[in-house]
């Protein structure tokens, strides 16, 4: 698939000495991912707490994630659409170049920006908020592309529910469209990276069964209640 925030400034006689390890991670994000503008996500301390009601649905492209979010939304749950597809649609509409096949780095930085904005805008009081991909996916792709350590800097700061649901490769339903132009092999390679990235950040991987959308939704909800 596959950025914006500003941090509260801390006073003191020595900012270098006063800066905590988590705050240095946030600074590392700024250095690794130059982000225009700024989303005010609040004081860092609040961002470091895991949002147990923020649930990530990730995995292989064209694996049924969007259909699943439609079903969860139909049941009354809050959902957040995939940043990458929104960015591609916007760039194509305005003739921009922040596209995976034109300028992948710009696209991924924009995906991190959008993901941070999505997180800042999400309803923290909702029973569950389901995210179609998001921050970790974008960071993992950017790190893979550039070699710069982005995943840990982002992933250890902005936390989600410990259970992450991954849609496995499903060749029988894989399709291309105007916003998805990469083939199945590239999608599987990304899936394999995510299978390693999420556990490295302390998340539990739950691979979605290849069943109809209603059964998938039931399976996720039951898993979250365990």
C-alpha positions as CSV (number, residue, x, y, z in Angstrom):
1,X,0.0,0.0,0.0
2,X,1.2,2.6,1.4
3,X,2.3,11.2,7.1
4,X,1.8,14.5,9.7
5,X,2.1,15.5,13.4
6,X,3.7,18.1,15.6
7,X,4.9,17.5,19.1
8,X,4.5,19.6,22.2
9,X,7.7,21.4,23.0
10,X,9.2,20.8,26.4
11,X,11.1,23.6,28.2
12,X,14.1,23.1,30.5
13,X,17.7,23.9,30.9
14,X,18.8,21.0,28.7
15,X,16.4,19.7,26.1
16,X,18.9,17.0,25.1
17,X,19.0,15.7,28.7
18,X,15.3,16.1,29.2
19,X,14.3,14.2,26.1
20,X,13.0,10.7,27.0
21,X,13.7,7.6,24.9
22,X,10.0,7.6,23.6
23,X,10.3,11.3,22.6
24,X,13.5,10.6,20.8
25,X,11.6,8.0,18.8
26,X,9.1,10.6,17.7
27,X,12.0,12.9,16.7
28,X,13.4,10.0,14.7
29,X,10.1,9.8,12.8
30,X,10.4,13.4,11.9
31,X,13.9,12.9,10.6
32,X,13.2,9.7,8.7
33,X,9.8,10.8,7.3
34,X,9.8,14.6,6.4
35,X,6.1,15.5,6.9
36,X,4.6,18.7,5.7
37,X,2.1,20.6,7.8
38,X,1.3,18.9,11.1
39,X,-1.4,17.0,12.8
40,X,-1.9,17.8,16.4
41,X,-2.3,14.4,18.0
42,X,-2.0,15.8,21.5
43,X,0.8,15.4,24.0
44,X,3.2,12.5,23.3
45,X,2.3,10.8,26.6
46,X,-1.3,10.2,25.4
47,X,-0.1,8.9,22.0
48,X,2.1,6.3,23.6
49,X,-0.8,4.5,25.2
50,X,-2.2,1.5,23.3
51,X,-5.7,2.2,21.9
52,X,-7.2,-1.2,22.6
53,X,-10.3,-0.3,20.6
54,X,-8.3,0.5,17.5
55,X,-8.2,-2.7,15.5
56,X,-6.0,-3.1,12.4
57,X,-7.2,-5.3,9.5
58,X,-4.2,-5.7,7.1
59,X,-2.7,-8.4,4.9
60,X,-2.7,-9.2,1.2
61,X,-4.0,-6.8,-1.4
62,X,-7.4,-7.9,-2.8
63,X,-7.9,-10.3,0.1
64,X,-11.3,-9.0,1.0
65,X,-10.4,-6.3,3.5
66,X,-12.6,-3.6,2.0
67,X,-15.6,-5.9,1.7
68,X,-15.1,-6.9,5.4
69,X,-15.0,-3.2,6.5
70,X,-18.3,-2.6,4.7
71,X,-19.9,-5.5,6.6
72,X,-18.5,-4.2,9.9
73,X,-19.7,-0.7,9.1
74,X,-23.2,-2.1,8.3
75,X,-23.2,-3.6,11.7
76,X,-22.7,-0.2,13.3
77,X,-19.0,-0.3,14.0
78,X,-16.7,2.6,13.2
79,X,-14.4,2.0,10.2
80,X,-11.5,3.8,8.5
81,X,-10.8,3.2,4.8
82,X,-7.4,2.3,3.5
83,X,-5.1,5.3,3.2
84,X,-3.4,4.1,0.1
85,X,-6.5,3.8,-2.1
86,X,-7.7,7.3,-0.9
87,X,-4.4,8.8,-1.8
88,X,-4.3,7.2,-5.3
89,X,-7.8,8.3,-6.0
90,X,-6.9,11.9,-4.9
91,X,-3.7,12.0,-6.9
92,X,-5.3,10.6,-10.1
93,X,-8.1,13.2,-9.8
94,X,-5.7,16.2,-9.4
95,X,-2.9,14.8,-11.7
96,X,-0.5,14.4,-8.8
97,X,2.6,12.1,-8.8
98,X,2.5,10.7,-5.2
99,X,1.5,7.3,-6.6
100,X,3.0,3.8,-6.0
101,X,4.1,3.5,-9.6
102,X,5.3,7.1,-10.0
103,X,6.9,8.2,-6.8
104,X,6.6,5.5,-4.2
105,X,8.5,7.3,-1.5
106,X,6.2,10.3,-1.7
107,X,3.2,8.0,-1.7
108,X,4.3,6.2,1.4
109,X,5.2,9.4,3.3
110,X,1.7,10.6,2.4
111,X,0.2,7.3,3.6
112,X,1.9,7.8,7.0
113,X,0.5,11.4,7.1
114,X,-3.0,10.2,6.4
115,X,-2.7,7.3,8.8
116,X,-1.7,9.6,11.6
117,X,-4.5,12.0,10.8
118,X,-7.0,9.0,10.8
119,X,-5.8,7.9,14.2
120,X,-6.1,11.5,15.6
121,X,-9.6,11.8,14.2
122,X,-10.9,8.4,15.3
123,X,-13.5,8.1,18.1
124,X,-11.6,6.8,21.2
125,X,-14.9,6.1,22.9
126,X,-16.2,3.7,20.2
127,X,-16.5,0.0,21.1
128,X,-14.3,-0.9,18.1
129,X,-12.7,1.2,15.4
130,X,-11.5,-1.0,12.4
131,X,-8.7,0.4,10.3
132,X,-8.2,-1.0,6.8
133,X,-4.3,-1.1,6.8
134,X,-2.7,2.1,8.1
135,X,0.4,3.3,9.9
136,X,2.4,0.1,10.3
137,X,1.8,-1.0,6.8
138,X,3.0,2.3,5.4
139,X,6.0,2.4,7.7
140,X,7.0,-1.2,6.7
141,X,6.8,-0.4,3.0
142,X,8.8,2.8,3.4
143,X,11.5,1.0,5.4
144,X,11.7,-1.8,2.8
145,X,12.0,0.8,0.0
146,X,14.5,3.2,1.6
147,X,16.3,1.1,4.2
148,X,15.7,3.8,6.8
149,X,14.4,2.5,10.2
150,X,10.9,3.8,10.3
151,X,8.9,0.8,11.6
152,X,10.2,0.8,15.1
153,X,10.1,4.6,15.5
154,X,6.5,4.7,14.4
155,X,5.3,1.3,15.7
156,X,6.5,1.6,19.3
157,X,4.9,5.1,19.7
158,X,1.5,4.7,18.1
159,X,-0.1,1.5,19.4
160,X,-3.3,-0.4,18.5
161,X,-5.1,-3.4,19.8
162,X,-2.6,-6.3,20.2
163,X,-4.7,-8.5,17.9
164,X,-4.0,-7.7,14.2
165,X,-6.1,-9.5,11.6
166,X,-4.4,-10.3,8.3
167,X,-6.2,-11.3,5.1
168,X,-4.1,-14.1,3.5
169,X,-3.3,-14.2,-0.3
170,X,-6.4,-15.3,-2.1
171,X,-5.6,-15.8,-5.8
172,X,-9.1,-16.8,-6.7
173,X,-10.5,-13.3,-5.9
174,X,-7.4,-11.2,-6.8
175,X,-8.2,-8.4,-9.2
176,X,-6.5,-5.3,-10.6
177,X,-8.2,-1.9,-11.0
178,X,-7.3,1.8,-11.5
179,X,-6.0,2.1,-8.0
180,X,-4.4,-1.4,-7.6
181,X,-1.9,-2.0,-10.4
182,X,0.6,-4.3,-8.8
183,X,0.4,-8.1,-9.4
184,X,-0.2,-10.9,-7.0
185,X,3.5,-11.6,-6.6
186,X,4.1,-8.1,-5.2
187,X,1.1,-8.4,-3.0
188,X,2.3,-11.7,-1.6
189,X,5.8,-10.3,-0.9
190,X,4.2,-7.4,1.0
191,X,2.1,-9.9,3.0
192,X,5.2,-11.9,3.9
193,X,6.8,-8.7,5.2
194,X,3.8,-7.8,7.3
195,X,3.7,-11.3,8.8
196,X,7.2,-10.6,10.3
197,X,6.8,-6.9,11.0
198,X,3.7,-7.0,13.3
199,X,5.0,-9.7,15.7
200,X,8.3,-7.8,15.9
201,X,6.3,-4.9,17.4
202,X,4.6,-7.2,19.9
203,X,1.3,-7.8,18.0
204,X,-0.6,-11.1,17.8
205,X,-1.3,-12.2,14.2
206,X,-4.7,-13.6,13.5
207,X,-5.0,-14.8,9.8
208,X,-8.5,-14.4,8.5
209,X,-10.3,-17.6,7.3
210,X,-11.3,-17.8,3.6
211,X,-15.0,-17.7,4.3
212,X,-17.8,-15.4,3.3
213,X,-17.8,-11.9,4.6
214,X,-20.5,-12.4,7.3
215,X,-18.5,-15.3,8.8
216,X,-15.3,-13.3,8.7
217,X,-16.9,-10.5,10.6
218,X,-18.3,-12.9,13.2
219,X,-14.9,-14.5,13.5
220,X,-13.2,-11.2,14.1
221,X,-15.7,-10.0,16.7
222,X,-15.5,-13.3,18.5
223,X,-11.7,-13.2,18.5
224,X,-11.8,-9.7,20.0
225,X,-14.0,-10.8,22.9
226,X,-11.7,-13.6,24.0
